[in-house]
Amino acid sequence: MSNPAIQTAVTFMAQNNLLARCEKINKKNSNPLIIVSIWKIKKHI
């Protein structure tokens, strides 16, 4: 994993996966905390 491009792609995919999971949870219960954390994650991408 020494290739920075591959590492970036993997990190990006992991973040997107996390986002998708958060949004799924979010639909079940609209906890403001979860909404804020999703917004924060989105800002970092």
N, CA, C and O of each residue as an XYZ file, in Angstrom:
180
protein
N       0.827     -1.207      0.000
C       0.000      0.000      0.000
C       0.860      1.256      0.000
O       0.473      2.264      0.591
N       2.005      1.214     -0.643
C       2.889      2.386     -0.636
C       2.472      3.426     -1.677
O       2.949      4.561     -1.661
N       1.570      3.020     -2.588
C       1.114      3.939     -3.628
C       0.106      4.925     -3.047
O      -0.980      4.515     -2.638
N       0.443      6.233     -2.999
C      -0.447      7.229     -2.400
C      -1.809      7.320     -3.094
O      -2.829      7.565     -2.449
N      -1.812      7.121     -4.412
C      -3.067      7.197     -5.165
C      -4.030      6.095     -4.736
O      -5.228      6.325     -4.574
N      -3.479      4.886     -4.553
C      -4.302      3.752     -4.113
C      -4.801      4.014     -2.698
O      -5.965      3.759     -2.387
N      -3.924      4.519     -1.850
C      -4.299      4.809     -0.464
C      -5.419      5.835     -0.410
O      -6.361      5.696      0.369
N      -5.314      6.860     -1.236
C      -6.337      7.903     -1.280
C      -7.666      7.313     -1.722
O      -8.709      7.607     -1.138
N      -7.626      6.479     -2.757
C      -8.839      5.850     -3.277
C      -9.484      4.962     -2.216
O     -10.703      4.975     -2.048
N      -8.673      4.199     -1.510
C      -9.188      3.309     -0.470
C      -9.806      4.122      0.665
O     -10.872      3.776      1.174
N      -9.136      5.197      1.056
C      -9.649      6.065      2.121
C     -10.968      6.674      1.704
O     -11.918      6.729      2.484
N     -11.018      7.137      0.451
C     -12.234      7.760     -0.074
C     -13.391      6.766     -0.076
O     -14.513      7.100      0.304
N     -13.101      5.537     -0.511
C     -14.115      4.488     -0.547
C     -14.598      4.158      0.869
O     -15.788      3.939      1.093
N     -13.673      4.127      1.807
C     -14.025      3.842      3.199
C     -14.917      4.946      3.763
O     -15.877      4.669      4.481
N     -14.593      6.201      3.432
C     -15.392      7.335      3.905
C     -16.785      7.289      3.308
O     -17.774      7.545      3.996
N     -16.862      6.962      2.022
C     -18.166      6.870      1.357
C     -19.006      5.761      1.969
O     -20.215      5.907      2.149
N     -18.348      4.646      2.289
C     -19.023      3.517      2.913
C     -19.580      3.909      4.277
O     -20.707      3.561      4.631
N     -18.769      4.638      5.030
C     -19.167      5.117      6.352
C     -20.359      6.056      6.226
O     -21.306      5.987      7.011
N     -20.302      6.932      5.234
C     -21.383      7.874      4.976
C     -22.682      7.151      4.652
O     -23.744      7.495      5.170
N     -22.584      6.148      3.792
C     -23.759      5.377      3.392
C     -24.378      4.689      4.608
O     -25.598      4.643      4.761
N     -23.511      4.156      5.466
C     -24.009      3.481      6.665
C     -24.674      4.480      7.606
O     -25.728      4.195      8.175
N     -24.059      5.649      7.771
C     -24.622      6.689      8.640
C     -25.977      7.149      8.118
O     -26.910      7.363      8.892
N     -26.079      7.299      6.798
C     -27.326      7.767      6.217
C     -28.427      6.729      6.358
O     -29.597      7.077      6.515
N     -28.054      5.446      6.303
C     -29.032      4.370      6.501
C     -29.567      4.410      7.930
O     -30.770      4.288      8.158
N     -28.657      4.580      8.882
C     -29.040      4.667     10.299
C     -29.925      5.899     10.484
O     -30.914      5.882     11.216
N     -29.531      6.960      9.798
C     -30.213      8.241      9.915
C     -31.674      8.164      9.495
O     -32.532      8.827     10.078
N     -31.950      7.349      8.477
C     -33.323      7.195      8.008
C     -34.172      6.496      9.064
O     -35.362      6.778      9.208
N     -33.544      5.579      9.801
C     -34.261      4.849     10.848
C     -34.580      5.757     12.026
O     -35.714      5.780     12.504
N     -33.599      6.495     12.490
C     -33.867      7.458     13.565
C     -33.125      8.753     13.268
O     -31.899      8.765     13.163
N     -33.860      9.823     13.136
C     -33.247     11.090     12.759
C     -32.696     11.789     14.002
O     -33.244     12.783     14.478
N     -31.608     11.243     14.502
C     -30.913     11.816     15.641
C     -30.088     13.003     15.142
O     -29.266     12.839     14.240
N     -30.290     14.192     15.708
C     -29.547     15.383     15.261
C     -28.036     15.194     15.327
O     -27.295     15.738     14.508
N     -27.590     14.419     16.310
C     -26.155     14.154     16.453
C     -25.605     13.431     15.236
O     -24.524     13.756     14.745
N     -26.359     12.445     14.752
C     -25.930     11.685     13.579
C     -25.910     12.603     12.357
O     -24.996     12.534     11.536
N     -26.923     13.463     12.244
C     -26.987     14.399     11.118
C     -25.748     15.294     11.126
O     -25.134     15.524     10.084
N     -25.389     15.791     12.297
C     -24.214     16.666     12.428
C     -22.944     15.921     12.058
O     -22.082     16.467     11.369
N     -22.816     14.663     12.515
C     -21.605     13.903     12.206
C     -21.502     13.608     10.720
O     -20.404     13.613     10.165
N     -22.649     13.345     10.058
C     -22.629     13.123      8.617
C     -22.171     14.399      7.918
O     -21.373     14.353      6.982
N     -22.682     15.532      8.379
C     -22.333     16.822      7.792
C     -20.836     17.078      7.957
O     -20.181     17.572      7.039
N     -20.299     16.741      9.123
C     -18.868     16.918      9.384
C     -18.035     16.021      8.485
O     -17.019     16.455      7.941
N     -18.462     14.756      8.322
C     -17.731     13.818      7.466
C     -17.747     14.334      6.029
O     -16.723     14.316      5.346
N     -18.913     14.793      5.575
C     -19.051     15.299      4.209
C     -18.137     16.496      3.977
O     -17.581     16.653      2.890
N     -17.981     17.335      4.989
C     -17.123     18.518      4.869
C     -15.664     18.124      4.684
O     -14.905     18.827      4.017
N     -15.272     16.996      5.279
C     -13.873     16.551      5.207
C     -13.508     15.949      3.861
O     -12.339     15.951      3.476
N     -14.489     15.439      3.149
C     -14.210     14.783      1.867
C     -13.903     15.844      0.820
O     -13.639     15.513     -0.336
